[in-house]
Amino acid sequence: MAAVRLLLDEDVPRLLAESLRAREYDVVHATEVGLRSIDDSLVLAHAVASDRTVLTHNTADYIQLAALYGRTGKSHHGIVIARQESGDFRWLLRETGKLLIARTVADLRDAVVWLPL
């Protein structure tokens, strides 16, 4: 069972990447890999190329990208959407941790998943 590797979109707190890495999860933040202020399609393409699932707060753009990938037969490693309204970092850390425990790479392939699970 392959562990999920995350790419956190720029709109997700960088502290989440640091906190999850401290728990030995494979997580990078967009700004750590040169993806600052670029189009979401390029972020998703980078995630695909690096075998990572994207975690974002950006519902509208990533729902559209998932639909585009589906229509064009392209595959991705999953898109996880966390509503930003909660604004509670502890909630985000807890729910992301649950996702990383409960889901596999195969579970997330071409899926759009909402937190909480």
Backbone as numpy.savetxt, mean C-alpha at the origin, in Angstrom:
# Nx Ny Nz CAx CAy CAz Cx Cy Cz
4.11 -19.49 2.24 3.26 -18.31 2.24 4.15 -17.07 2.24
4.15 -16.35 1.13 4.99 -15.16 0.99 4.42 -13.99 1.77
5.30 -13.29 2.46 4.90 -12.12 3.24 4.67 -10.93 2.32
3.70 -10.14 2.67 3.38 -8.91 1.92 4.48 -7.89 2.18
4.92 -7.25 1.11 5.88 -6.16 1.18 5.15 -4.89 0.79
5.23 -3.86 1.63 4.46 -2.64 1.40 5.29 -1.49 0.86
4.63 -0.70 0.02 5.12 0.62 -0.39 4.07 1.61 0.10
4.43 2.45 1.03 3.50 3.45 1.55 3.51 4.67 0.64
2.33 5.07 0.20 2.21 6.26 -0.63 2.65 7.49 0.17
2.96 8.54 -0.53 3.47 9.76 0.10 2.50 10.35 1.12
1.20 10.10 0.96 0.20 10.67 1.87 0.07 9.91 3.19
0.78 8.80 3.32 0.78 8.00 4.54 1.97 8.45 5.39
1.78 8.57 6.71 2.90 9.03 7.54 4.14 8.14 7.42
5.27 8.79 7.24 6.54 8.04 7.14 6.82 7.26 8.43
6.31 7.75 9.54 6.46 7.05 10.81 5.89 5.64 10.75
4.87 5.42 9.93 4.30 4.08 9.81 5.34 3.11 9.25
6.08 3.53 8.24 7.13 2.67 7.68 8.17 2.34 8.75
8.59 3.34 9.49 9.59 3.13 10.53 9.07 2.19 11.61
7.82 2.38 12.01 7.22 1.55 13.06 7.05 0.11 12.62
6.65 -0.09 11.39 6.47 -1.46 10.88 7.82 -2.15 10.66
8.81 -1.41 10.22 10.15 -2.00 10.07 10.70 -2.42 11.43
10.39 -1.65 12.47 10.84 -2.02 13.83 10.21 -3.34 14.27
9.09 -3.70 13.64 8.42 -4.98 13.90 8.81 -6.03 12.85
9.85 -5.71 12.09 10.47 -6.60 11.11 9.61 -6.88 9.88
8.75 -5.93 9.50 8.03 -6.03 8.24 8.83 -5.31 7.16
8.68 -5.75 5.93 9.37 -5.17 4.78 8.51 -4.03 4.24
8.84 -2.82 4.62 8.04 -1.64 4.28 8.96 -0.50 3.88
8.60 0.17 2.79 9.31 1.39 2.40 8.28 2.49 2.20
8.70 3.71 2.39 7.86 4.87 2.15 8.25 5.46 0.79
7.27 5.98 0.08 7.51 6.54 -1.26 8.68 7.53 -1.26
8.75 8.37 -0.24 9.81 9.37 -0.23 11.20 8.77 -0.01
11.24 7.56 0.53 12.53 6.90 0.75 13.10 6.29 -0.53
12.24 6.11 -1.53 12.69 5.48 -2.77 12.54 6.42 -3.97
12.59 7.72 -3.69 12.59 8.72 -4.76 11.25 8.99 -5.41
10.16 8.70 -4.72 8.83 8.88 -5.30 8.10 10.06 -4.66
8.77 11.15 -4.51 8.18 12.35 -3.91 7.51 13.17 -5.01
6.26 13.54 -4.78 5.51 14.44 -5.67 5.45 13.95 -7.11
5.20 12.67 -7.30 5.05 12.16 -8.65 3.66 11.58 -8.83
3.28 11.36 -10.05 1.96 10.83 -10.38 1.74 9.45 -9.76
0.51 9.23 -9.30 0.19 7.95 -8.65 0.39 6.76 -9.58
0.21 6.95 -10.87 0.43 5.84 -11.80 1.89 5.38 -11.76
2.80 6.31 -11.54 4.22 5.96 -11.44 4.53 5.28 -10.12
3.83 5.68 -9.06 4.00 5.01 -7.76 3.55 3.56 -7.89
2.38 3.34 -8.49 1.89 1.97 -8.65 2.82 1.17 -9.56
3.32 1.76 -10.61 4.25 1.06 -11.50 5.52 0.66 -10.75
6.00 1.54 -9.88 7.17 1.22 -9.07 6.85 0.06 -8.12
5.67 0.09 -7.52 5.27 -1.00 -6.63 5.23 -2.33 -7.38
4.69 -2.30 -8.58 4.63 -3.52 -9.39 6.05 -4.02 -9.68
6.91 -3.13 -10.10 8.29 -3.51 -10.46 9.07 -4.03 -9.26
8.72 -3.59 -8.06 9.46 -4.02 -6.87 8.67 -5.03 -6.02
7.61 -5.60 -6.59 6.81 -6.64 -5.91 6.26 -6.16 -4.57
5.66 -4.97 -4.58 5.11 -4.39 -3.36 3.64 -4.05 -3.52
2.94 -4.10 -2.40 1.55 -3.68 -2.30 1.56 -2.22 -1.87
0.72 -1.41 -2.47 0.64 0.01 -2.12 -0.37 0.21 -1.00
0.00 0.99 -0.01 -0.92 1.45 1.04 -1.07 2.95 0.87
-2.30 3.41 0.74 -2.56 4.82 0.45 -3.81 5.31 1.16
-3.93 6.63 1.23 -5.18 7.28 1.65 -5.93 7.80 0.43
-5.31 7.76 -0.72 -5.83 8.37 -1.94 -6.82 7.44 -2.64
-8.04 7.48 -2.19 -9.08 6.58 -2.69 -9.34 6.76 -4.18
-9.67 7.95 -4.60 -10.13 8.20 -5.97 -9.11 7.76 -7.02
-7.87 8.21 -6.88 -6.86 7.91 -7.89 -6.54 6.42 -7.98
-6.42 5.77 -6.83 -6.03 4.37 -6.85 -7.17 3.44 -7.26
-8.40 3.81 -6.99 -9.54 3.04 -7.49 -9.53 3.10 -9.03
-9.28 4.29 -9.56 -9.21 4.44 -11.03 -8.05 3.65 -11.61
-6.91 3.68 -10.94 -5.75 2.92 -11.43 -6.02 1.42 -11.40
-6.66 0.94 -10.35 -6.99 -0.49 -10.27 -7.92 -0.88 -11.40
-8.90 -0.04 -11.69 -9.83 -0.32 -12.79 -9.09 -0.32 -14.13
-8.19 0.63 -14.32 -7.40 0.70 -15.55 -6.55 -0.56 -15.71
-5.90 -0.98 -14.65 -5.09 -2.19 -14.72 -5.97 -3.38 -15.11
-7.15 -3.48 -14.50 -8.05 -4.58 -14.82 -8.49 -4.56 -16.28
-8.85 -3.39 -16.78 -9.30 -3.26 -18.17 -8.21 -3.59 -19.18
-6.98 -3.29 -18.83 -5.87 -3.48 -19.77 -5.11 -4.78 -19.53
-5.57 -5.59 -18.59 -4.93 -6.88 -18.34 -3.62 -6.81 -17.59
-3.34 -5.65 -17.00 -2.12 -5.50 -16.20 -2.38 -6.00 -14.79
-1.36 -6.48 -14.16 -1.47 -7.02 -12.81 -0.71 -6.13 -11.82
-1.19 -6.11 -10.59 -0.49 -5.40 -9.51 -0.50 -6.27 -8.27
0.23 -5.86 -7.26 0.39 -6.66 -6.05 -0.57 -6.23 -4.94
-1.57 -5.48 -5.30 -2.59 -5.08 -4.34 -2.50 -3.61 -3.99
-3.68 -3.08 -3.70 -3.80 -1.69 -3.26 -4.61 -1.72 -1.98
-4.04 -1.17 -0.92 -4.72 -1.10 0.37 -5.05 0.36 0.62
-6.32 0.61 0.90 -6.78 1.98 1.12 -7.21 2.13 2.58
-6.64 3.12 3.23 -7.01 3.45 4.61 -7.62 4.83 4.61
-8.81 4.94 5.11 -9.44 6.26 5.18 -8.63 7.18 6.08
-8.41 8.37 5.61 -7.58 9.32 6.33 -8.35 10.05 7.42
-9.67 10.01 7.36 -10.48 10.77 8.33 -10.16 10.43 9.78
-9.81 9.17 10.02 -9.59 8.79 11.42 -8.44 9.60 12.02
-7.39 9.84 11.23 -6.27 10.64 11.71 -5.57 10.06 12.92
-5.86 8.84 13.25 -5.32 8.20 14.44 -4.18 7.28 14.03
-2.95 7.68 14.32 -1.80 6.89 13.92 -1.83 5.49 14.53
-2.20 5.40 15.80 -2.24 4.08 16.45 -3.21 3.15 15.75
-4.35 3.69 15.31 -5.33 2.90 14.57 -4.70 2.40 13.26
-4.03 3.29 12.55 -3.41 2.94 11.27 -2.34 1.86 11.47
-1.52 2.01 12.48 -0.48 1.02 12.78 -1.11 -0.33 13.12
-2.11 -0.32 13.97 -2.77 -1.56 14.38 -3.42 -2.26 13.18
-4.17 -1.52 12.37 -4.89 -2.12 11.24 -3.93 -2.60 10.15
-2.86 -1.88 9.94 -1.87 -2.32 8.95 -1.18 -3.58 9.44
-0.88 -3.62 10.73 -0.30 -4.84 11.31 -1.22 -6.04 11.15
-2.51 -5.84 11.37 -3.48 -6.93 11.18 -3.47 -7.42 9.73
-3.42 -6.47 8.80 -3.37 -6.82 7.38 -2.15 -7.68 7.09
-1.00 -7.26 7.58 0.24 -7.97 7.29 0.26 -9.37 7.89
-0.48 -9.59 8.95 -0.59 -10.91 9.56 -1.63 -11.77 8.82
-2.75 -11.15 8.44 -3.88 -11.90 7.89 -3.81 -12.19 6.40
-3.09 -11.37 5.64 -3.10 -11.49 4.18 -1.76 -11.94 3.64
-1.82 -12.62 2.51 -0.62 -13.06 1.82 -0.50 -12.31 0.50
0.62 -12.47 -0.15 0.83 -11.88 -1.47 -0.27 -12.36 -2.42
-0.57 -13.65 -2.38 -1.60 -14.21 -3.27 -2.97 -13.61 -2.98
-3.29 -13.36 -1.71 -4.57 -12.76 -1.34 -4.75 -11.38 -1.95
-3.67 -10.64 -2.06 -3.75 -9.24 -2.46 -3.53 -9.01 -3.95
-3.10 -10.02 -4.67 -2.84 -9.84 -6.10 -4.08 -9.29 -6.80
-3.92 -8.14 -7.42 -4.97 -7.45 -8.19 -6.19 -7.06 -7.36
-6.05 -7.04 -6.05 -7.17 -6.69 -5.17 -7.05 -5.25 -4.68
-8.20 -4.70 -4.36 -8.26 -3.42 -3.65 -8.91 -3.75 -2.30
-8.20 -3.46 -1.23 -8.62 -3.81 0.12 -8.73 -2.54 0.94
-9.77 -2.47 1.76 -9.99 -1.32 2.62 -9.66 -1.67 4.06
-8.97 -0.77 4.73 -8.76 -0.91 6.18 -9.90 -0.17 6.87
-10.45 -0.71 7.95 -10.09 -2.02 8.53 -10.60 -3.16 7.69
-9.94 -4.30 7.89 -10.31 -5.51 7.14 -11.71 -5.94 7.49
